[in-house]
Amino acid sequence: MPRKWRSSNARAVHRAKKKFGQNFLVDERVIGEIIAAIRPQPQDHMVEIGPGLGALTRPLLGKLEHLHVTEIDRDIIARLEHDYPPDKPGSKLTIHAGDALEFDFGSLPAPLRIVGNLPYNISSPLLFHLAAYAGQISDMYFMLQDEVVERMVAEPSTPAYGRLSVMLQYRFRLEKLFDVAPVSFRPMPKVNSAVVRMIPLPAGVIAVHNEDLFAGIVRTAFSQRRKTLRNTLREYLDETEFAKLGIDPQSRAENLSVEEFARAANYLNQRRPVKRDFSG
């Protein structure tokens, strides 16, 4: 049976739902550290993903003129509507019911600030979804599984460096801010957590002329990460082209920087004819 937890201002208990990956932040010290890192300003355009029992929602509303939240759990939506009636004059909270993976963040005012304690079970696909809106975002602050944060910020030629590292570092400057222990949540997760800051890079810092092609190369290179690039990218590049790009075909995907992946993609985008359809 799901365990039941009561928020500090709750009228009744809420059953944490495993299918939504719910682990509610309850450590006031950690909450304060997150709010201090975010530094919300009254006129910020901010959206919180998965407000849960309001650990961040309440202090954010204390500093913002208005806050948007996205929430999929109908029970939590009902609690939010009770605590912050949408039809009440001067209401400061707009609730967007539904899956954050399907939400159009481009429909909100820009520049957008995005925060949240992300469900660990959908963190990677959600980060890829948010990356598509990088041009409309000023910054993002997320609580994630520590292992995911380490992959996000990993440098080339390290075990944690992979597809997630490349695809996010292409668009964002990433910084791990601090660790959060399992005891800071109810119910306690079985993994450690961390808070990460994501700031979109200015346009053109890492120039990619065909993003679908870039994503395809990265995906293919890391699909068999223990194999050399000569094998994983053989349908993309031959020995002469590896040499022209200054890439060692005996290296592996984890050895290539984001800039080298971009250079390879831009070369292939200019080459005619191409060897295969890269859109898949």
Beta strands, then each sheet from edge to edge (+ up, - down):
strand 1: 4-5
strand 2: 14-15
strand 3: 24-25
strand 4: 45-49
strand 5: 67-71
strand 6: 93-97
strand 7: 112-117
strand 8: 137-145
strand 9: 172-180
strand 10: 185-186
strand 11: 193-200
sheet 1: 1+ 2-
sheet 2: 3+ 10-
sheet 3: 6+ 5+ 4+ 7+ 8+ 11- 9+
end
